[in-house]
Every structure is written in structure tokens, then in C-alpha cells.
């Protein structure tokens, strides 16, 4: 310890001074100390953030300096270890071993400082020192069954009515069977009346959804209230921010992903980036390791389990996230480098906001028909409809990426439903049911759209299957949902979610059948009935067309991409494709409700030469 004190006399903090004897220059340690003061983090965290030494090498050096054993590779967790305490406290009881070690500890930077300042007697106490990564790996292996179960069933166990795990409830099944029996019986007795009533019901659903989309798109937005409303926050005042990226078979996109993550403008010592991989995905793990990511980007292996879905992997990562805020990105995402700073500022300006949704923009729009229509759809959704929903205080079905959360609230409401394949939309509705606000974050994340029809169809059928799951989950107890969302929120959410599914399933049939019914009825009806039929049908068709086109024009205008309007005449073809995808999603819902249709990333040639930059 005398050597440490001498080093401290030279102006280098005691908790990193010893590293001078392990190949790190005094100048580098001095720089780390200054950066630690600027960021308001421990000196150890600053050393690791600067990449002066690897985590494993630092903790081996620390063990030698404190004269305690470093955790041997043969060590295993003891039976008295507890989950999740071992993962959150950095203390893990050990099984009996030849070295008579009883517990492994992985102190964080501030605890290391305390070890030096207070000279805790560790030598001969049966304590082994471990790096946080090594301790976490050992604990994860020991608790793999508990981790897998909690990630899959945590929400379903705590709040079964808010998870899709058990599918339709018995009352829902009976109601559906009763409606089907009533419908087919009516067709045999009075087919024309049944058709008229069915078309009227569909028309009301479409009309309500159309009015909602138009109202949202034409909502006058006060953009100043949705941007970062406060001056730039000093690095010292920024919180630890976690980033979670769930990956599976993503070897092609790894270099771009790591480049995008490294470009984030945020103190490295306050970044906690978790790349969550499946147990058998060794190719993606090797691709990441080959790129030698910095210390604040860590790999987490999700234990094998069912269902194998993105939300299950996110739940596993969330349990180990260190930040007070967390954001979810997809493998192909390129977020605005200052997005996290803007999110922190907005969270502080809006203390009631539990979640912020950034804007998603497709940057390979001109690559194919599918990518172009995808870009148009995203512009309508993220630049017109969603801002209108948040401005009106209505529930927002979240997009699957660039959702920023207060991590304590996210855990409080049960995190993601591992059994829902559109966990984002479900989580947006659940936040609203718990009374939390979602705000629109005026920051952009660039995404890669599917290029081919097959990839688009697989992705979209999963999305539509997930929206059906959302409808089922939140209609199990309609009265409870009504109370929690309020009458307006319930009606608007129902029309948006249920209307999207029903519209995609039935719109191609609705148009010809409604025309046929008008022709059949027209000759037999009184004049005032004809006027009513024509007026109502015209209102449905015109409003439906406007609800489709206006959000696109508004969104593309706000995104300054009006050049994509050339594709508007192709919307009927795209809507037909959407119908096919929805019917396929319905089939998957019946035969494989939790199957995840994986979208391949990193195949766009148009993105190859794109440089990281801000998009206004």
C-alpha cells in the first residue's frame, strides 16, 4: 500500500495509481483522472472508458495489488447464491473449492476507491476478486433456468391479464364462436340483412379510423414543446444510459452497428450498451469480438428457452441494465449521435413522461418498390399520425426501436411481453393503461427497409399477427381497459388497433361487396334511402382515401421527401400486399402464435456508402 500512497502524492488518485506498474503511463492516468472529474465518474471507470486497459487485466492487477486471489476459471456458484441479487450486487457466494474461497466480489469503480481509502482487510478472508463481466458470466450460467423463466413468464405470472401467453380467454372464445354462429345462421335466414348490417359495422369502423388518422395528421403541432427544451446538459450531470440491441444471425450488419454505437455523443463511462445474443448464435458473437468493441459495449448471452422472441431477449438484458434510462435499437439502426442527450433533456423537462418515441426514417427508399412504400408508410406513421396521437394525449402503439424509457417505470409495469411478437405496440398500450405519458422525441433514427417482397411479407405478417395479439390481450376485460384508458382513449385505440387489422383483412372485399349492395338496393329503395346509402358510402370511401393519402403527404412534407409522392398510384397494389400479409399473420396466429419471422439486415447496397450524420 505504500507504493500506492507515493503514486497518490504525484496527483494521481490512489484507486488507479497502482496501474502505473502495469504498463499505463502516468500521463495517461492523469488524463483519466481529469476526465473522471469532468464526467463525474470514478477514476477506474474513466480508465476503462479510455481503453487504457481491458477489464479483465485491470481486475487481475487490482487483485494482485490487494493481495487477494483472482477468481479461478474452475470456480462455480454456491447453492446459497440468489437470483437476481448476485447480478445486481456484484457479490456471488461460491461452491466449496480447494482454495477455500467463499465469495467472489466484483467491485465497481466507487467501491474500488473505498477499498483503497478504508483499507478493508480482504487478504485471507476467503474472498476472490472478479471482473464484473466474469462474475456476471458465472452467475448467468448458474441461474440460466431462472433467468430464462423470468424473462418469458415474468409478466404473465405477475399480471396474467396483460400477457398474451395464454391466448384467448374462455369468454373471448365463447363470444367469437357465438358471433360466428349468429353470422352464419343469419346468412341462411336473411342473407341480405346480415350483409347490410355487417357492411354497416365495417363502414363505421373504417370511418372512425379514418377520422382518427385525419385528425392526427392535421393536428397543429407545437414542435417547440417536443424538442429538447433545455440548454445542453453538462457531461457531469448526465445519468448512466443503457442501450439494448437484441441480435440474432446479424453477422453482416455488425460493423455498421458498432460504428453507429461508437458515434453516439455521450460520455463512454456513462454508457451501458448491451448486445443480447441467443445461446446458439456463435457467428454473431464472433463477428462482434472480431471488431474488438470498447469496454462499454458488452455481450450478453440469453439462455436457451421458449418463446425465442426479441422481447424475451430484451427482458433478459433489462434485468442487468445499469442505467436510469434505457433505449432499444435494432441491428440496422443508425441513431442521431446526440439522441441520448436530447432524450435526457426532454425527460427532465417532462417529468410525467415515461417513454419517448424517436422518429424512424427509411434511408434506402429508392432501392426497390418495397423499400419505397415502406419509407412512405413510415413518414405517414412517425411524422404525421404518431405526433398527432401524442399531441392529443392518446395511447401510442410504439415503434419497435428508438423507444427511450425511464427504467424504473419500465420494470414496474412488467417490461415486455415475451409472447407478443409486436411487443412495442403492446407496451405502448400498457403504458397508457398504467397512466403513463409517451412523448414524441424530435430526433431521428435511420433504418433499413426490406428490399424484396418475400422479406417484406415475412416481416409484415409478423407485425399484423402481433397487432391481433394486442387486440386479444387488451380486450379480455373491456370494462377494465375502458376505465384505464378513459372513454376517448378506449374508442380511439380500439378503432386504430382493431380497425387496422379488420381493414387489412376485409377492405379488398368491402369495396366490391358494398358496390354490389348499392346496385341491388338502389332500384328497390325509396329516394331518401338511396340518398342516405350514397351519402354514407361516399363518406366512407372518400374519408378512407383521404385517411390513406393525407398522412402520407403531411409526413413526407415534414420529412422533406415529397419526391416519393410518385409512388402514390401504387398504393392499391401495396394495400393488396398488406391484405395478403394480414391473412398470413392470422394463419400464423392459429398455428404458431409465438413464432418470430426474422428480418434479415445488412443486405442493402444503398446504405453501404452512407456516412454517419444527423438527419434533421
C-alpha positions in Angstrom: 0.0 0.0 0.0 3.0 2.4 0.5 3.6 2.3 -3.3 0.1 3.5 -3.8 0.4 6.4 -1.4 3.6 7.5 -3.2 1.8 7.5 -6.5 -1.1 9.4 -5.0 1.4 12.1 -4.0 2.1 12.7 -7.6 -1.5 13.9 -8.2 -2.9 10.5 -9.5 -5.9 9.1 -7.4 -5.0 6.1 -5.3 -7.6 3.9 -6.9 -5.7 4.0 -10.2 -2.2 5.0 -9.3 -1.1 1.3 -9.0 -1.8 0.8 -12.7 1.4 2.7 -13.5 3.2 -0.5 -12.6 1.2 -2.4 -15.2 2.2 -0.6 -18.3 0.0 2.6 -18.2 1.9 5.8 -18.3 1.5 8.5 -15.6 0.3 10.9 -18.2 -2.5 8.6 -19.3 -3.6 8.1 -15.7 -3.5 11.8 -15.1 -5.8 12.3 -18.2 -8.1 9.6 -16.9 -8.3 11.4 -13.6 -9.2 14.7 -15.3 -11.8 13.1 -17.4 -13.3 11.3 -14.4 -13.7 14.7 -12.7 -15.3 16.2 -15.9 -17.7 13.3 -16.3 -18.3 12.9 -12.5 -17.4 9.2 -12.6 -14.9 7.1 -10.8 -11.2 7.1 -11.9 -11.5 3.4 -12.7 -14.5 3.9 -14.9 -12.6 6.6 -16.8 -9.6 4.3 -17.3 -11.8 1.6 -18.8 -13.7 4.1 -20.9 -10.5 5.4 -22.4 -9.4 1.8 -23.3 -6.2 2.1 -21.3 -6.5 -1.5 -20.1 -9.0 -4.3 -20.5 -11.5 -5.0 -17.8 -10.0 -8.4 -17.1 -6.4 -7.1 -16.9 -7.5 -4.3 -14.6 -9.1 -6.6 -12.1 -6.2 -9.0 -12.2 -3.9 -6.1 -11.4 -6.3 -5.0 -8.7 -6.3 -8.5 -7.1 -2.5 -8.5 -7.1 -2.4 -5.1 -5.6 -4.8 -6.0 -2.8 -3.1 -9.4 -2.4 -6.3 -11.4 -2.9 -6.9 -14.3 -5.3 -8.4 -13.6 -8.7 -11.5 -15.7 -9.3 -10.2 -19.0 -10.8 -11.7 -20.4 -14.0 -12.8 -23.5 -12.2 -14.9 -21.7 -9.7 -18.7 -22.3 -9.6 -21.5 -20.5 -7.8 -22.7 -21.9 -4.5 -26.2 -23.2 -3.6 -26.8 -20.3 -1.4 -26.4 -17.8 -4.3 -29.6 -15.9 -5.0 -31.1 -14.5 -8.2 -31.2 -11.7 -9.1 -29.2 -10.3 -6.2 -26.0 -11.9 -7.5 -26.3 -10.0 -10.8 -27.2 -6.6 -9.2 -24.9 -6.5 -6.1 -21.7 -7.9 -7.6 -21.4 -10.4 -4.8 -21.6 -14.2 -5.5 -21.3 -17.0 -2.9 -19.0 -19.8 -4.2 -19.3 -23.5 -4.1 -16.7 -25.4 -2.0 -13.3 -25.3 -3.6 -9.7 -26.3 -3.0 -8.6 -22.6 -2.4 -11.2 -22.3 0.4 -12.8 -19.3 -1.3 -16.2 -18.5 0.0 -17.4 -15.5 -2.1 -16.5 -13.6 -5.2 -16.8 -9.9 -5.5 -16.7 -7.6 -8.5 -16.5 -4.0 -7.0 -17.4 -1.1 -9.3 -15.3 2.0 -9.6 -16.6 3.7 -6.5 -16.3 0.5 -4.4 -12.7 0.2 -5.6 -12.0 3.7 -4.3 -13.5 2.7 -1.0 -11.3 -0.4 -0.8 -8.2 1.8 -1.1 -9.3 4.6 1.2 -10.6 2.4 4.0 -8.1 -0.5 3.6 -10.6 -3.2 4.1 -8.9 -6.4 5.3 -9.5 -8.8 2.3 -6.4 -10.9 2.5 -7.1 -14.4 3.9 -10.8 -13.7 4.3 -11.8 -16.3 1.7 -12.7 -13.6 -0.9 -11.8 -13.8 -4.6 -11.8 -10.7 -6.8 -13.5 -11.0 -10.2 -14.2 -8.6 -13.1 -17.9 -7.6 -13.4 -18.0 -9.4 -16.8 -16.6 -12.7 -15.3 -18.9 -12.6 -12.3 -21.9 -11.9 -14.5 -21.0 -14.8 -16.8 -20.6 -17.2 -13.8 -23.9 -16.0 -12.3 -25.8 -16.2 -15.6 -24.6 -19.8 -16.1 -25.7 -20.8 -12.6 -29.1 -19.1 -12.9 -29.7 -19.8 -16.5 -33.0 -21.6 -15.9 -34.3 -18.9 -13.5 -33.2 -16.1 -16.0 -34.9 -17.9 -18.9 -38.1 -18.5 -16.9 -38.4 -14.9 -15.6 -37.8 -13.4 -19.0 -40.5 -15.5 -20.6 -43.1 -15.7 -17.8 -42.4 -12.7 -15.5 -45.2 -10.5 -16.9 -47.6 -13.5 -17.3 -47.1 -14.5 -13.6 -47.4 -11.0 -12.2 -50.2 -9.7 -14.4 -51.6 -12.6 -16.5 -54.4 -10.4 -18.0 -51.7 -8.2 -19.7 -49.8 -11.1 -21.3 -50.7 -13.0 -24.5 -49.1 -16.2 -23.1 -52.4 -18.0 -22.5 -54.1 -16.7 -25.7 -57.8 -16.0 -25.8 -59.7 -16.3 -22.6 -62.7 -18.6 -22.4 -65.2 -15.7 -22.6 -63.4 -14.4 -25.7 -63.6 -17.8 -27.3 -67.3 -18.2 -26.5 -68.0 -14.7 -27.8 -66.2 -15.4 -31.0 -67.9 -18.7 -31.6 -71.3 -17.1 -30.7 -70.8 -14.3 -33.2 -69.7 -16.8 -35.9 -72.7 -19.0 -35.3 -75.1 -15.9 -35.3 -73.5 -14.7 -38.6 -73.8 -18.0 -40.5 -77.3 -18.6 -39.1 -78.3 -15.2 -40.2 -76.9 -15.8 -43.7 -79.1 -18.8 -44.1 -82.2 -17.0 -42.8 -81.9 -13.4 -44.1 -78.6 -13.1 -46.1 -79.2 -9.6 -47.4 -80.0 -8.2 -44.0 -76.9 -9.8 -42.5 -74.7 -8.5 -45.3 -76.1 -5.0 -44.8 -75.6 -5.0 -41.1 -72.0 -6.4 -41.5 -71.1 -3.8 -44.1 -72.6 -1.1 -41.9 -70.5 -2.2 -38.9 -67.3 -2.4 -41.1 -68.1 1.0 -42.5 -68.4 2.5 -39.0 -65.1 1.0 -38.0 -63.4 2.3 -41.2 -65.0 5.7 -40.8 -63.9 6.1 -37.2 -60.3 5.0 -38.0 -60.3 7.4 -41.0 -61.4 10.3 -38.8 -58.7 9.5 -36.3 -55.9 9.3 -38.8 -57.0 12.5 -40.5 -57.3 14.3 -37.1 -53.8 13.2 -36.1 -52.3 14.2 -39.4 -53.9 17.6 -39.4 -53.2 18.2 -35.7 -51.4 21.5 -35.3 -48.2 20.6 -33.6 -46.2 22.8 -31.3 -42.8 21.3 -32.3 -41.0 23.5 -29.8 -42.6 21.6 -27.0 -41.4 18.3 -28.4 -37.8 19.2 -28.9 -35.0 19.3 -26.3 -36.4 22.2 -24.3 -33.4 23.0 -22.1 -29.8 24.1 -22.7 -27.2 21.5 -23.3 -26.6 19.3 -20.2 -23.0 19.1 -18.8 -21.4 15.7 -19.0 -21.1 15.7 -15.2 -24.9 15.9 -14.9 -25.8 13.2 -17.4 -27.1 9.9 -16.0 -25.9 6.4 -16.9 -27.8 5.4 -20.1 -28.4 1.8 -21.1 -28.8 0.8 -24.7 -30.1 -2.7 -25.6 -29.8 -4.3 -29.0 -31.2 -7.8 -29.5 -29.4 -9.7 -32.2 -29.8 -13.0 -34.0 -27.8 -14.0 -37.1 -26.7 -10.5 -37.8 -23.1 -11.0 -38.9 -23.4 -8.7 -41.9 -24.6 -5.7 -40.0 -22.2 -5.9 -37.0 -19.5 -3.4 -38.4 -22.2 -0.8 -39.2 -23.9 -1.3 -35.8 -20.7 -0.9 -33.8 -19.8 2.2 -35.9 -23.2 3.7 -35.1 -22.9 2.9 -31.4 -19.4 4.3 -31.2 -20.6 7.5 -32.9 -23.1 8.3 -30.1 -22.2 11.6 -28.4 -22.3 10.6 -24.8 -19.6 10.0 -22.1 -18.3 6.5 -22.6 -18.1 5.9 -18.9 -21.9 6.6 -18.6 -22.9 4.3 -21.5 -24.0 0.8 -20.8 -24.5 -0.9 -24.1 -25.8 -4.5 -24.1 -25.8 -6.7 -27.2 -28.2 -9.5 -26.4 -27.5 -12.7 -28.3 -29.1 -16.1 -28.4 -27.1 -19.1 -27.0 -26.5 -20.8 -30.3 -25.6 -17.6 -32.3 -21.9 -18.0 -32.1 -21.4 -16.5 -35.5 -22.7 -13.1 -34.5 -20.7 -13.3 -31.2 -17.5 -13.9 -33.2 -18.3 -11.1 -35.6 -18.7 -8.7 -32.6 -15.5 -10.0 -30.9 -13.5 -9.7 -34.1 -14.4 -5.9 -34.2 -12.9 -5.5 -30.6 -15.7 -3.3 -29.2 -14.9 -0.9 -26.4 -15.4 -1.7 -22.7 -18.9 0.0 -22.5 -20.3 -2.4 -25.2 -20.8 -5.8 -23.7 -22.2 -9.1 -25.0 -24.9 -10.9 -23.0 -25.9 -14.4 -23.9 -29.6 -15.2 -23.4 -30.1 -18.7 -22.0 -32.0 -21.0 -24.4 -35.7 -21.0 -23.8 -39.2 -20.5 -25.2 -40.5 -18.5 -26.8 -37.4 -17.4 -28.8 -38.5 -13.8 -29.4 -37.0 -10.4 -29.3 -38.9 -9.3 -26.2 -37.7 -12.3 -24.2 -34.1 -11.3 -25.1 -34.9 -7.7 -24.1 -36.2 -8.8 -20.7 -33.0 -10.7 -20.0 -30.9 -7.7 -20.9 -33.1 -5.3 -18.9 -32.5 -7.3 -15.7 -28.8 -6.4 -16.0 -29.0 -2.9 -17.4 -27.2 -0.4 -15.1 -28.8 2.9 -16.4 -31.6 5.0 -15.1 -32.8 5.3 -18.7 -32.8 2.7 -21.4 -33.3 2.8 -25.2 -33.9 0.0 -27.6 -32.3 -0.1 -31.0 -32.5 -2.6 -33.8 -29.4 -4.1 -35.5 -29.6 -1.9 -38.6 -30.3 1.4 -36.8 -28.2 4.5 -37.2 -29.5 6.9 -34.5 -28.7 10.6 -34.4 -25.5 10.8 -32.4 -27.0 13.3 -30.0 -30.2 11.4 -29.5 -29.5 10.3 -25.9 -28.6 13.9 -24.8 -31.9 15.1 -26.3 -33.8 12.3 -24.5 -32.2 13.2 -21.1 -33.2 16.9 -21.6 -36.7 16.0 -22.5 -37.2 13.6 -19.7 -36.1 16.3 -17.3 -38.4 18.9 -18.9 -41.4 16.4 -18.8 -41.2 14.5 -15.5 -44.5 12.8 -16.2 -43.2 11.2 -19.4 -42.3 7.5 -19.0 -41.3 7.0 -22.6 -40.1 8.9 -25.6 -40.5 7.7 -29.2 -37.9 9.0 -31.7 -38.8 9.3 -35.4 -37.8 6.4 -37.7 -36.7 7.2 -41.2 -36.0 4.7 -44.0 -32.8 5.7 -45.8 -32.8 3.1 -48.6 -36.2 4.3 -50.1 -35.1 4.3 -53.7 -33.7 0.7 -53.6 -36.9 -1.2 -54.5 -40.7 -0.9 -54.6 -41.0 -2.4 -51.1 -38.4 -0.1 -49.6 -40.1 2.9 -51.2 -43.5 2.0 -50.0 -42.0 1.3 -46.5 -40.5 4.8 -46.5 -43.8 6.4 -47.4 -45.6 4.4 -44.7 -43.0 5.3 -42.0 -43.3 9.0 -43.0 -47.1 8.8 -42.5 -46.8 7.0 -39.2 -43.8 8.6 -37.5 -44.2 12.2 -38.9 -47.9 12.6 -39.0 -50.1 10.0 -37.2 -47.9 9.4 -34.1 -47.2 13.1 -33.4 -50.9 13.7 -33.6 -51.7 10.9 -31.2 -49.1 12.2 -28.6 -50.2 15.8 -29.0 -53.8 14.7 -28.3 -52.7 12.7 -25.3 -53.9 9.4 -26.8 -52.3 6.0 -26.3 -49.4 5.4 -28.7 -48.6 1.9 -30.1 -44.8 2.3 -30.0 -42.5 1.5 -32.9 -40.1 -1.4 -32.4 -37.0 0.7 -32.0 -35.7 4.0 -30.6 -38.1 3.9 -27.6 -36.5 5.6 -24.6 -37.8 4.6 -21.1 -37.3 5.6 -17.5 -36.0 2.2 -16.5 -37.8 2.0 -13.1 -41.2 2.6 -14.7 -40.5 0.0 -17.4 -39.7 -2.6 -14.8 -42.7 -1.6 -12.7 -45.1 -2.3 -15.5 -43.6 -5.7 -16.3 -41.3 -4.8 -19.2 -42.0 -6.6 -22.5 -44.5 -9.4 -23.1 -42.2 -12.3 -24.4 -45.3 -13.9 -26.0 -46.3 -11.0 -28.2 -44.4 -10.6 -31.5 -45.2 -6.8 -31.6 -44.0 -6.2 -28.1 -43.6 -2.5 -28.9 -47.3 -1.8 -29.7 -48.4 -3.8 -26.7 -46.1 -1.9 -24.4 -47.4 1.4 -25.7 -51.0 0.5 -24.8 -49.9 -0.9 -21.4 -48.1 2.3 -20.5 -51.3 4.2 -21.2 -53.3 1.7 -19.1 -51.0 2.4 -16.2 -51.5 6.1 -16.7 -48.0 7.0 -18.1 -47.4 9.5 -20.8 -45.5 8.9 -24.0 -43.9 11.9 -25.8 -42.5 12.3 -29.3 -38.7 12.9 -29.4 -37.6 15.2 -32.2 -34.6 13.0 -33.1 -34.2 10.6 -36.0 -33.1 7.0 -36.2 -32.3 5.8 -39.7 -33.5 2.3 -40.6 -33.1 -0.2 -43.4 -36.3 -1.3 -45.1 -36.8 -4.8 -46.6 -35.9 -4.9 -50.3 -37.6 -8.0 -51.6 -41.3 -9.0 -51.4 -40.5 -12.2 -49.5 -38.7 -10.4 -46.7 -41.4 -7.7 -46.6 -44.1 -10.3 -46.4 -42.5 -12.2 -43.6 -41.9 -9.0 -41.5 -45.4 -7.6 -42.1 -47.2 -10.8 -41.4 -45.4 -10.9 -38.0 -46.4 -7.3 -37.3 -50.1 -8.0 -38.2 -50.1 -11.2 -36.1 -48.7 -9.1 -33.2 -51.4 -6.5 -33.6 -54.0 -9.3 -33.4 -52.3 -10.4 -30.2 -52.5 -6.9 -28.8 -56.2 -6.7 -29.7 -56.8 -10.1 -27.9 -54.8 -9.1 -24.8 -56.4 -5.8 -24.2 -59.9 -6.9 -24.9 -60.0 -9.7 -22.3 -61.6 -7.3 -19.9 -63.1 -4.4 -21.9 -64.5 -2.6 -18.9 -61.1 -2.5 -17.2 -59.5 -1.2 -20.4 -62.3 1.4 -20.7 -61.6 2.6 -17.1 -57.9 2.7 -17.5 -57.7 4.4 -20.9 -60.8 6.5 -20.5 -63.7 6.6 -23.0 -61.9 8.6 -25.6 -58.6 6.6 -25.3 -60.6 3.3 -25.4 -62.6 4.3 -28.5 -59.6 5.7 -30.4 -57.3 2.9 -29.5 -59.9 0.3 -30.4 -60.6 1.9 -33.8 -56.9 2.2 -34.5 -55.8 -1.3 -33.5 -58.9 -3.3 -34.3 -59.6 -1.1 -37.4 -56.1 -1.7 -38.8 -56.5 -5.5 -38.6 -60.1 -5.6 -39.8 -59.4 -3.1 -42.6 -56.4 -5.1 -43.9 -58.4 -8.3 -43.7 -61.6 -7.1 -45.2 -61.0 -3.9 -47.3 -60.5 -5.7 -50.6 -63.9 -7.4 -50.1 -65.6 -4.4 -48.6 -65.3 -2.2 -51.7 -66.8 -4.7 -54.3 -69.4 -6.0 -51.9 -70.5 -2.5 -50.9 -70.8 -1.5 -54.6 -72.8 -4.6 -55.4 -75.2 -4.0 -52.4 -75.7 -0.4 -53.5 -76.7 -1.6 -57.0 -79.0 -4.3 -55.7 -80.6 -1.9 -53.1 -80.7 1.2 -55.3 -83.5 0.1 -57.5 -85.8 -1.1 -54.7 -85.3 1.7 -52.2 -87.1 5.0 -51.7 -85.4 8.1 -52.8 -84.4 9.2 -49.3 -82.9 5.8 -48.7 -80.9 6.0 -51.9 -79.6 9.4 -50.8 -78.6 8.0 -47.4 -76.9 5.0 -48.9 -75.0 7.1 -51.4 -74.1 9.7 -48.8 -72.8 7.2 -46.2 -70.9 5.1 -48.7 -69.4 8.1 -50.3 -68.3 9.4 -46.9 -66.7 6.1 -46.0 -64.8 5.8 -49.4 -63.7 9.4 -49.5 -62.6 9.6 -45.9 -60.8 6.3 -46.3 -58.9 7.5 -49.3 -58.1 10.8 -47.5 -57.0 9.0 -44.4 -54.6 7.0 -46.5 -53.2 9.8 -48.6 -53.2 12.9 -46.3 -50.9 11.4 -43.6 -48.5 10.4 -46.3 -48.4 13.9 -47.8 -48.1 15.5 -44.4 -45.4 13.1 -43.3 -43.4 13.4 -46.5 -43.7 17.1 -46.4 -42.5 17.3 -42.8 -39.7 14.9 -43.6 -38.9 16.9 -46.8 -39.3 13.8 -49.0 -42.1 14.9 -51.3 -40.2 13.3 -54.2 -41.6 10.0 -53.1 -45.1 11.0 -53.9 -44.6 9.5 -57.4 -45.5 6.1 -55.7 -49.0 7.1 -54.6 -50.7 5.5 -57.6 -49.2 2.2 -56.4 -50.9 2.3 -53.1 -53.7 -0.1 -54.2 -51.1 -2.7 -55.0 -49.4 -2.2 -51.7 -52.7 -2.4 -49.8 -53.4 -5.7 -51.5 -50.0 -7.0 -50.4 -50.9 -5.8 -46.9 -54.1 -7.9 -47.0 -52.1 -11.0 -48.0 -49.7 -10.4 -45.2 -52.5 -10.0 -42.7 -54.2 -13.2 -43.7 -50.9 -14.9 -43.4 -50.5 -13.4 -40.0 -53.9 -14.7 -39.0 -52.9 -18.2 -40.1 -49.6 -17.9 -38.1 -51.6 -16.7 -35.1 -53.6 -20.0 -35.2 -50.7 -22.5 -35.9 -47.6 -20.7 -34.5 -48.6 -17.8 -32.3 -45.1 -17.1 -30.9 -43.0 -17.9 -34.0 -40.7 -15.0 -34.9 -40.3 -14.3 -38.6 -36.8 -13.0 -38.6 -36.0 -10.0 -40.8 -32.5 -10.0 -42.4 -30.4 -6.9 -42.2 -27.3 -5.6 -43.8 -28.3 -6.5 -47.4 -29.0 -3.0 -48.6 -26.3 -1.8 -51.1 -27.7 1.7 -51.0 -26.6 2.0 -47.3 -23.1 0.8 -47.9 -21.6 4.3 -48.6 -23.8 6.2 -46.2 -21.8 8.1 -43.6 -23.0 8.7 -40.1 -24.6 12.1 -39.9 -27.5 13.9 -38.3 -30.8 14.0 -40.2 -33.0 16.9 -39.4 
